[in-house]
């Protein structure tokens, strides 16, 4: 099996293929491994009674399914969503078998619409990549990972089956990989400004997605090349206008850094110091409301609840004192002092905090925020911290048409023999809006699926 792409879904596919008895070559165009998974927060949604019930969280697979469909505006492929929600917990257990340790506490990624996000015990999605790399090192006789290897073309036999990949090493040396099956796992196209503008006819058609809007993907990732490879081999590309923006972008770059929007015990305020949205809403709702604010920006405000120790690394490995030293955030011992650092009206900021606290203590607000008594607490004590944020291109939900076997399919729904796909390069799973925490679940669940089925096909 040849896997094109060494990110989360690609490595999950590669390892699953090895476990199914295949020998595997992974082609990764970048000089580093891990793709978007490597720089993610690592949230993985799954219904997990063993962890959720002790926290008093009520959940079920039907609820997970219905929430995912609702988040996608019911434009998702129900069959693919059922596969995702039915098998996500198996992905958690599979990752644990590879050495990944998850926190006992279940959280909620930004826009997750529920409390079922699993986070690695060590910071960020890099945890998954480290575990995958260890498997590769331990199974060098069965799997080979080649960096700086740009796939250029899929090789087809006379019957139209995929039997190999042509690639360039370091942009110069031609390489041919002959194989029994190929898995495309090259990520999305959020970093390809020209292409994303071309297909932006859906949710964000009123927004110009030019280079003034950043991207959370590291360069030169997320260019959409794998989708083109599959299309040239006969696969259909679907749902390309389904582009997700994330509210956690850093002004100027679009990268997700510093204080994150995920989790609880935080408020979003505009440059007047006023709340303007339900902080627990879907990502598209959050971003639409942000664009409507002055200068299309806002502040995330937290306090000692989120950061009780300014020298204690958060889930992403950063500390408050790191962020302050870099000038990325502002701080104040009181709300009034913080407002001064932010340049917002102190009375407005205090009123915003008070309104949020009123909901936490059992009230309601104009934005429809619903507190979770297992996770939310009143924000009352300093120190206080704030970080400027903007919307950023985060995930492209369109891509290669696949079925529940992770086979790449043509416009008639017929599989392309020998061609599989997984992760962000596929379309139809998330609909018009992906829930926070569903990307890693997708990568691991469909990555495993693609690798296993590719191996079965190749070995048949």
Buried (B, 14 or more C-beta within 10 A) or exposed (E): BBBBBBBBBBBBBBBBBBBBEBBBBBBBBBEEBBBBBBBBBBBBBBBBEEBBEEBEBEBEBEBBBBBBBBBBBEBBBEEBBBBBBBBBBEBBEBBEEBEBEBBEBBBBBBBBBBBBBBBBEBBBBBBBBBBBBEBBEEBEEBBBBBBBBBBBBBBBEEEEBBBBBBBBBEEEEEBEBEBBBBBBBBBBBBBBBEBBBEBBEBBBEEBEBEEEBBBBBBEEBBBBBBBBBBBEBBBBBBBBBBBBBBBBBBBEEBBBBBBBBBBBBBBBBBBEBBBBBBBBBBBBBBBBBBBEBEEBBBBBBBBBBBBEEBEEEBBBEBBBBBBBEEEBBBBBEBBEBBBBBBEBBBEBBBBBBEBBBBBBEEEEBEBEBEBBEBBBEBBEEBBBBBBBBBBBBBBBBBBBBBBBBBBBBBEEEEBBBBBBBBBBBBBBBBBBBBBBBBBBBBBBBBBBBBBBBBBBBBBE
